[in-house]
């Protein structure tokens, strides 16, 4: 078998669910020595990673591909876990090889007379190769990718990812047999350079809770809804990863504000409608308040956000920025691996041991909004465990995802209280664990309530009524009713999960 032909087989056999459980010593060494120089004197390793890195630094692409092929061929002849095992010791070695393999596949694939990929299977192969790369490296801060210096940087990763998405868009265009109902123009950093700092580290920002911003950007960029002609566009999408570049310490809150102000004033088609046809996405509890000057710069623009209430850290913001007449509530982002793990832990109703489950803490940050006030929902909820007869109610804090998923999948009801803000990613996690959400967040509007009857799979409980009456109500529901809730949730939960991208293929997903 030729090396260029085996990536699909490789992915089917071993596609990453992350690096396989390194111990603490391995973690320290892998993250401390991103250049893998600590392995220089280890002669019995399958791959001499320091030598491979040096070759990449000294040999330009594509002349370096012989070494890449040799490394991957050597690992492919070993066990399916050999990639994980090597990545435990040399964090960037395996992804470096797959970075260049993906690039090579894209560069050498045949194209039709319109410049589009001629063979969809080659695009799939490239995305599978890229999937391995991204799954290994997505936890790395862009500064670490650059500091590792494996002959490519975060900006080159961004370009490679964009090429994958563009290839899929071109394939969609070839398959399309009808015009979309509306068209969206997606701003690009080449057209508007002010976008560039807000799109830093796309891989790092694409996973976990921050991934919403990237998920929506990916969708519009690769969709057949996209048009390259602004004159035929019904809407204009403005990408940006505000919460990620803030929480990733790339920029401060004030710097994010300045970046967005510079961006909005540079958008060439914004003023034609006063921004009313422009779409922004802010996928965190801060919502558009992460852009502190939003009311001055984008007051009429459409905002996609999971948040409809207030964010506790912004004590001075007393009116929710969410405007139901123009803004759209969207789900938070769950990684495919999280969804699969939750599904695997979901037990049939008759096997569930607990009445309820809740993992979380009560503290000042997760209490009532400092200015508006209200019930300390979590404090009241945690007080339930002091009541007699609550041994079948599971409470915890600081647990791993595996422990939480196991508890959610073993309980009939899962409490979803207000935290730092109104919305909670927990809601989406428990839905996939087959646990009925008991939502205690009075002002959080769930995504798609306009057409999903949430009363059929969610229990909304007022925050002023947390006490024995809540427990009594849950116990009063017969198993037949509980099963109806669970069945309805199973029917609609796909609405709360962003479709896995082609590069997210996993054996467990099939």
C-alpha positions in Angstrom: 0.0 0.0 0.0 1.3 3.4 -0.9 1.8 5.8 2.0 -0.5 8.4 0.4 -3.3 5.8 0.5 -3.2 4.8 4.2 -4.5 7.9 6.1 -8.1 6.7 6.0 -7.1 3.3 7.4 -5.0 5.0 10.0 -7.8 7.2 11.2 -10.2 4.3 11.3 -7.7 2.4 13.5 -6.4 5.1 15.9 -8.0 8.5 15.4 -7.2 10.5 18.4 -9.4 11.0 21.3 -6.5 13.2 22.6 -3.2 11.9 23.9 -3.7 8.7 25.8 -3.6 9.4 29.6 0.0 10.6 30.1 1.1 10.5 33.7 2.1 13.7 35.5 5.8 13.3 34.7 5.1 12.7 31.0 2.9 15.8 31.0 5.6 18.0 32.6 8.3 16.8 30.1 6.1 17.0 27.0 4.9 20.6 27.8 8.3 21.8 29.0 10.3 20.4 26.0 8.1 21.3 23.0 11.2 20.9 20.8 11.6 17.4 22.3 15.3 18.1 23.0 15.0 16.0 26.2 14.8 12.9 23.9 18.1 13.6 22.1 20.0 10.8 23.8 17.3 8.1 23.8 18.5 5.7 21.2 15.7 3.0 21.4 12.8 5.2 20.3 10.9 4.4 17.1 11.5 7.9 15.9 14.4 10.3 16.5 12.2 13.4 17.0 14.9 16.0 17.6 16.6 14.9 14.4 13.2 15.0 12.5 12.5 18.5 13.8 16.0 19.7 12.8 15.4 18.2 9.3 12.1 20.1 9.0 13.9 23.3 10.0 16.7 22.8 7.5 14.7 21.3 4.6 12.0 23.4 2.8 8.7 21.9 1.8 8.1 19.8 -0.3 11.7 18.5 -0.2 11.0 17.5 3.4 8.2 15.0 2.5 10.5 12.0 2.1 11.3 12.3 5.9 7.6 12.8 6.7 6.6 9.7 4.7 9.4 7.7 6.3 8.3 8.7 9.9 4.6 7.9 9.3 5.4 4.7 7.5 7.5 3.5 10.4 4.7 4.4 12.9 2.0 2.8 10.8 3.7 -0.6 10.9 3.4 -0.6 14.7 0.3 -0.8 16.9 -2.7 1.5 16.4 -1.7 3.4 19.6 1.8 4.1 18.5 0.9 7.7 17.5 -0.5 8.4 20.9 2.5 6.8 22.6 4.9 8.9 20.7 2.8 12.1 21.3 3.0 11.4 25.0 6.7 11.9 24.9 7.0 14.4 22.0 3.9 16.5 21.9 4.4 18.2 18.5 6.3 15.5 16.6 3.3 13.5 15.3 1.1 16.6 14.5 4.1 18.1 12.6 4.2 15.1 10.3 0.4 15.2 9.7 0.6 19.0 9.1 2.9 18.4 6.1 1.0 15.3 5.0 -2.3 17.3 4.8 -0.6 20.1 3.0 0.9 17.7 0.5 -2.4 16.0 -0.2 -4.1 19.3 -0.9 -1.2 20.6 -3.1 -1.1 17.5 -5.2 -4.8 16.7 -5.7 -6.3 17.2 -9.2 -8.7 20.0 -10.0 -11.3 20.5 -12.7 -11.3 23.4 -15.2 -13.0 25.6 -12.6 -10.2 25.0 -10.1 -12.4 22.8 -7.9 -11.3 19.5 -6.5 -11.8 16.8 -9.1 -12.1 13.9 -6.7 -14.2 14.2 -3.4 -12.3 11.2 -2.0 -9.1 13.1 -2.0 -10.7 16.0 -0.1 -12.0 13.4 2.4 -8.5 12.0 2.7 -7.0 15.4 3.3 -9.5 16.2 6.0 -8.9 12.9 7.8 -5.2 13.6 7.8 -6.0 17.1 9.1 -8.3 15.6 11.7 -5.4 13.7 13.3 -3.3 16.9 13.3 -6.0 19.0 14.9 -7.0 16.6 17.5 -3.5 16.3 18.8 -2.7 20.0 18.7 -6.0 21.7 19.5 -5.2 22.0 23.2 -2.0 24.0 22.5 -2.0 27.8 22.9 -0.8 29.5 19.7 2.1 30.8 21.6 3.2 27.3 22.4 2.9 26.2 18.8 5.1 29.0 17.7 7.5 28.5 20.6 7.9 24.8 19.7 9.3 25.9 16.3 8.6 22.8 14.2 9.0 24.8 11.0 5.3 26.0 10.9 3.4 28.5 13.0 -0.1 29.2 14.1 -0.8 31.4 11.1 0.2 28.6 8.7 -2.2 26.3 10.6 -5.0 28.8 10.1 -4.3 28.9 6.4 -4.3 25.1 6.1 -7.6 24.8 8.0 -9.1 27.4 5.7 -8.0 25.5 2.7 -9.8 22.4 4.0 -13.0 24.4 4.5 -12.7 26.0 1.1 -12.3 22.6 -0.6 -15.5 21.4 1.1 -17.3 24.5 0.0 -16.2 23.9 -3.6 -17.5 20.3 -3.4 -20.9 21.6 -2.0 -21.1 24.0 -5.0 -20.6 21.1 -7.4 -23.4 19.1 -5.8 -25.9 21.9 -5.4 -28.9 21.7 -7.6 -30.9 24.6 -6.3 -30.3 28.2 -5.1 -30.3 28.7 -1.3 -33.2 30.7 0.2 -30.8 33.5 1.2 -27.2 34.3 0.7 -24.5 35.3 3.2 -21.3 37.2 2.5 -18.5 36.2 4.9 -15.9 38.8 5.6 -12.3 37.6 5.2 -9.1 38.8 6.8 -7.5 39.3 3.4 -10.3 41.8 2.5 -10.5 43.3 6.0 -7.1 43.0 7.8 -8.6 44.3 11.0 -10.2 40.8 11.3 -6.8 39.1 11.7 -6.2 39.6 15.4 -9.7 38.4 16.2 -9.2 35.2 14.3 -6.0 34.1 15.9 -5.5 30.5 16.9 -8.5 29.0 15.1 -7.7 25.5 16.2 -7.2 26.4 19.9 -10.5 28.3 19.8 -12.4 25.6 18.0 -12.7 23.2 20.9 -14.8 23.2 24.1 -17.1 26.0 25.3 -15.3 28.7 23.3 -15.8 26.7 20.1 -19.2 28.2 19.3 -17.6 31.2 17.6 -15.5 29.0 15.4 -18.3 26.5 14.7 -20.5 29.3 13.3 -17.7 30.8 11.3 -16.9 27.3 9.8 -20.5 26.8 8.9 -20.9 30.0 6.9 -17.5 29.7 5.3 -18.1 26.2 4.0 -21.8 26.5 3.3 -23.5 26.9 -0.1 -25.2 29.8 1.5 -22.0 31.8 1.1 -21.7 34.2 -1.8 -18.6 36.0 -3.0 -20.7 38.8 -4.4 -21.7 41.4 -1.8 -24.4 42.8 -4.1 -26.4 39.6 -3.9 -25.9 39.0 -0.2 -28.9 39.1 2.1 -26.7 39.1 5.2 -23.1 39.7 6.0 -21.3 37.5 8.6 -18.5 39.1 10.7 -16.4 36.3 12.3 -14.5 36.8 15.5 -13.3 34.7 18.5 -13.7 37.4 21.2 -14.1 35.2 24.2 -11.2 32.9 23.2 -8.7 35.6 22.5 -9.7 37.2 25.8 -9.6 34.0 28.0 -6.5 32.8 26.1 -4.8 35.9 27.3 -4.0 37.1 23.7 -5.7 40.4 24.5 -7.2 42.2 27.4 -10.9 43.2 27.6 -10.0 46.8 26.7 -7.9 45.6 23.8 -10.7 43.4 22.5 -12.9 46.5 22.6 -10.5 48.5 20.5 -10.1 45.6 18.0 -13.8 45.5 17.4 -14.1 49.2 17.1 -11.4 49.2 14.5 -13.0 46.3 12.7 -16.5 47.7 12.6 -15.4 51.0 11.1 -13.4 49.1 8.5 -16.3 46.9 7.3 -17.0 48.1 3.7 -20.7 47.2 3.6 -21.7 48.0 7.1 -23.0 51.5 6.7 -25.3 50.7 3.8 -27.9 49.3 6.4 -26.5 50.7 9.6 -25.4 47.2 10.3 -28.9 45.7 10.4 -28.0 42.9 8.0 -24.6 42.2 9.7 -24.3 39.1 11.9 -21.9 38.8 14.8 -21.4 35.8 17.1 -20.5 36.0 20.8 -20.6 32.5 22.2 -20.1 33.1 25.9 -21.9 34.4 29.0 -20.5 37.8 28.3 -22.5 37.8 25.0 -21.8 41.1 23.1 -20.7 42.8 26.3 -17.3 41.3 25.6 -17.3 44.2 23.0 -17.8 46.9 25.6 -18.7 49.5 23.0 -21.3 47.4 21.2 -24.2 49.7 21.9 -22.4 52.5 20.1 -21.0 50.5 17.2 -23.4 47.6 16.5 -26.7 48.4 18.2 -28.8 47.2 15.3 -26.8 44.2 14.2 -27.9 40.6 14.6 -26.1 38.8 17.4 -25.9 35.0 17.8 -25.4 34.1 21.4 -26.3 31.4 24.0 -26.8 34.1 26.6 -30.1 35.9 27.3 -29.4 37.2 30.8 -26.6 38.9 32.7 -22.9 38.1 33.4 -21.9 38.4 37.0 -18.4 39.7 36.4 -19.9 42.7 34.6 -21.6 44.1 37.6 -22.1 47.5 35.9 -24.2 45.9 33.1 -27.7 45.7 34.6 -29.8 45.2 31.4 -29.2 42.1 29.4 -27.7 42.9 26.0 -29.8 40.3 24.3 -32.5 41.8 22.2 -35.2 39.2 21.2 -36.5 41.2 18.3 -33.2 40.8 16.4 -30.8 38.5 18.2 -30.9 34.7 18.0 -30.2 32.2 20.8 -27.8 29.5 19.8 -26.5 26.3 21.6 -23.2 26.2 23.3 -20.5 24.1 21.8 -19.9 20.5 22.8 -17.0 18.5 21.3 -18.0 15.4 19.5 -16.0 13.3 22.0 -18.0 14.8 24.9 -21.2 13.9 23.2 -20.1 10.4 22.5 -18.9 10.0 26.1 -22.3 11.2 27.4 -24.2 8.9 25.1 -22.1 5.9 26.2 -22.9 6.6 29.9 -26.7 7.0 29.3 -28.6 4.1 31.1 -32.1 3.0 30.5 -34.6 4.5 32.9 -35.1 1.3 34.9 -31.4 1.1 35.6 -30.9 4.6 36.9 -30.1 4.7 40.6 -30.3 8.4 41.4 -33.3 10.7 41.5 -31.1 13.7 40.6 -27.6 14.8 40.0 -25.7 18.2 40.3 -22.0 19.0 40.1 -21.0 22.5 40.9 -20.2 25.0 43.6 -21.9 27.9 45.3 -19.7 31.0 45.6 -19.8 34.8 45.1 -18.9 34.5 41.4 -21.9 32.1 40.8 -24.4 33.8 43.0 -26.9 36.5 42.2 -25.9 39.3 39.8 -24.1 41.9 42.1 -26.3 44.8 40.9 -29.6 43.2 40.1 -29.6 40.6 43.0 -32.0 37.7 43.3 -31.9 34.2 44.7 -28.6 32.5 45.3 -29.8 29.5 43.3 -26.8 27.2 43.8 -26.6 27.9 47.5 -30.3 26.9 47.8 -29.8 23.9 45.6 -26.8 22.5 47.6 -28.8 23.0 50.8 -31.2 20.2 49.6 -28.6 17.6 50.5 -29.0 18.5 54.1 -32.7 17.4 54.0 -33.6 13.9 55.2 -34.3 11.3 52.6 -32.0 12.7 49.9 -29.5 9.8 49.8 -30.5 9.2 46.2 -29.6 12.7 45.1 -26.1 12.9 43.7 -24.0 16.1 44.4 -20.4 16.8 43.6 -17.8 19.4 42.8 -14.5 19.4 40.9 -15.1 16.1 39.2 -13.8 15.0 35.9 -16.0 14.9 32.8 -16.1 11.1 33.0 -17.4 11.2 36.6 -20.0 13.8 35.7 -21.2 12.0 32.6 -21.5 8.8 34.6 -23.6 10.5 37.2 -25.8 12.2 34.6 -26.4 8.9 32.8 -27.4 7.3 36.1 -29.9 9.9 37.2 -33.5 10.7 36.2 -33.2 14.5 36.6 -30.2 16.8 36.4 -30.2 20.3 37.9 -29.2 23.1 35.6 -29.0 26.2 37.8 -27.8 29.7 36.9 -24.0 30.2 37.4 -21.9 33.2 36.4 -24.6 34.0 33.9 -28.0 32.6 32.9 -27.0 30.0 30.4 -25.1 26.8 31.1 -23.3 24.2 29.0 -24.5 21.6 31.5 -27.9 21.7 29.9 -26.6 20.4 26.6 -24.3 17.8 28.4 -27.2 16.2 30.4 -29.5 16.1 27.4 -27.1 13.7 25.7 -26.7 11.7 28.9 -30.4 11.0 28.8 -31.0 13.0 32.0 -34.0 15.4 32.2 -32.8 18.9 32.7 -34.4 20.7 35.6 -33.6 24.3 34.6 -33.4 26.8 37.4 -32.5 30.0 35.6 -35.5 32.2 35.3 -34.4 34.5 32.4 -32.5 32.1 30.2 -34.3 31.5 26.9 -33.4 28.2 25.4 -32.3 28.0 21.8 -35.1 27.4 19.3 -38.0 27.8 21.7 -39.9 29.3 18.8 -40.4 25.9 17.3 -39.4 23.4 19.9 -41.9 22.7 22.7 -39.4 22.6 25.5 -42.1 21.8 28.1 -42.0 18.2 26.7 -38.4 17.5 27.6 -37.3 20.2 30.1 -38.6 21.1 33.6 -38.4 24.8 34.2 -38.5 25.4 37.9 -38.7 28.9 39.5 -35.7 30.0 41.5 -37.9 31.1 44.4 -39.3 27.6 45.0 -36.1 25.6 45.6 -36.8 23.4 48.6 -38.7 20.2 49.7 -41.4 21.1 47.2 -39.0 20.6 44.3 -38.0 17.2 45.6 -41.6 16.2 46.2 -42.5 17.2 42.6 -39.7 15.2 41.0 -40.6 12.1 43.1 -44.3 12.5 42.2 -43.6 12.0 38.5 -44.4 8.4 37.4 -41.8 6.6 35.4 -44.1 6.7 32.4 -43.9 10.5 32.4 -40.2 10.5 33.0 -39.8 8.1 30.0 -41.9 10.5 27.8 -39.5 13.3 28.7 -36.5 11.2 27.9 -38.0 10.0 24.6 -38.8 13.6 23.5 -35.3 14.8 24.4 -33.8 12.0 22.3 -35.9 13.1 19.3 -34.8 16.8 19.4 -31.3 16.8 21.0 -29.7 17.0 17.5 -30.8 20.6 17.5 -28.4 21.3 20.3 -25.3 19.9 18.7 -23.4 21.5 15.9 -23.0 19.0 13.0 -19.6 17.3 13.2 -17.3 18.6 10.5 -15.8 16.2 8.1 -12.4 16.5 9.9 -14.1 15.3 13.1 -14.5 11.7 11.9 -14.1 9.2 14.7 -14.6 5.4 14.8 -17.0 5.9 17.8 -19.1 8.3 15.7 -20.1 5.6 13.2 
